[in-house]
Amino acid sequence: MTTAYLRRVEGLPHGPAVVAATTGLCNGGGVDLEGEPPVFSARAENTGDHVRVTVTGEVDMATADTMVQTTLREPARQVTLDLRAVTFFDSAAIHAVVQLARRFPGALTVFPSRQVSRVLEISGLGDQEWLRPL
């Protein structure tokens, strides 16, 4: 299992920054976020030819590529993208999901949060075969 975490760091000269840490959790390891909750995390669990990626928090231009890379890290024929804990989803996130849909035609399943579902509906992607209803 692999997990990517991102959190904001305040007090930098040019405003908040996002710091990333990726860890393989095969041996029960973890990432110390110094008590700060992550603004984003993506955890991949691979079972044979299926990868399930659970994403939490904000998926935006700072985190969308991490979501994609976490999904592609292990070879798989079937992908489940669990976005039910996503709180923010922008155009970069839409692009990332469309990339995955093209990469895994007929083999991607997306479980959206209410926010994700609304954004995909507004963008015209609410009727895609890979999108599951709430």
N, C-alpha and C positions, 0 to 999 in steps of 0.2 A: 504494500500500500504506500502511496506517495501523497504527501499533502503540501500544498503551497499556501503560505500565509502572507498577507500584506497588512501593514498598519500604518497610520499616519504618525509623523513625527513633527511636533510643533516647535517653533522657535528658531527655525532656520532663516537665513537672511532673505530668501526669496519665497517665504511662506511655507505651508506644510509640504512635506515630502512623503512619499510612500516607500517603505522599506520592505523588502521581500526576503523570505526565508523558505527554502524548500528542504524537506527532509524525507528520507525513506523511513517508514515506520515499521519495517519488517521486524525489528528487534524491540518494539515497544518504546522507541525513543520519542522525543517530542521537541517542541520549540518553545523556549522561554520568551514570552512576549512582555515580560516585566509587568504583568498585571493588566496590560492594555488589551481590550478585546480587539480582535482583528477586524478591519473593515472589509476584508475579503479572505475567503479560504476556498480552496478547491482540493478535494480528496478523491483520489482514484483507487478503486479496488478492481483488480483484474482476476477473473475466474475463467481460465482457459481462453476462449476466443471472444469473451465478453468483458467490456470495461464499463464500470459504473462510476461516474464522476458526480460527486455531491458538491454543490457550490453554495456558499453562503455570503451574504453581505452585498457589496456594491460591485457590479460588473460594468466597467466603463473603459475609457481608452487606456487607463493605467493598468487594468487587470484582465481585460478580455483576452489578450494574447497568452497570459498565464493559464487561463482556463483552457484554451486550445492546446497549448503545449502539455498541460497535465493530461489531457485526453489522449494525445498522440504519443505520450511517453512509452506506453506498452503496446505491442501489436494486438489488434483486435478486429474481429469481423462485425461484431455488434456493439453499439455504444448506447448507453443510457445516460442522459444528462439530467440530473435532478436539480432543478432550479427553484424548488419550492421554498427555500429559505433566502432567496435573493430579494433584496430590498430596493435596489436601484438598477436600471437596465437601460443603457443608452444606445446610440447608433453603432458604436464600436462593438457592443455586445451583440447587436443584431447581426452585424457582419460576421462575427466569430461563429455564431450558430449557423448561419448560411454556409460558411466555409465547411463546417463539420457536416452539414447535410449534403453538400456536394462531394465531400470526401467519403462519406458512408451512405450512398444512395440506397434507400430502402432498408437501411440497417441502423438508423438513428431514431431514438425515442427521447422526447423532451417532456419532462414534467415541470410546468411553469408555476411560479407563484402568481398571485393576483396581479402584481405589478408587471411581471414579465408578460403574462397573458394580455394585459391591456396594451402594452407597448407593441407587441406582435400584431394584435388586432388593428391598431391604428396604422401600423406600417404596411398593412395588407397581407401579412403572413399568418393570420389567424386560422386559415383553413388548410395549412400544410399537413400532409400525411404524418409527419414526424411529431407533430404537436398533439399532446394528450389533453383532454378537457380537465378543468379543475375538479 
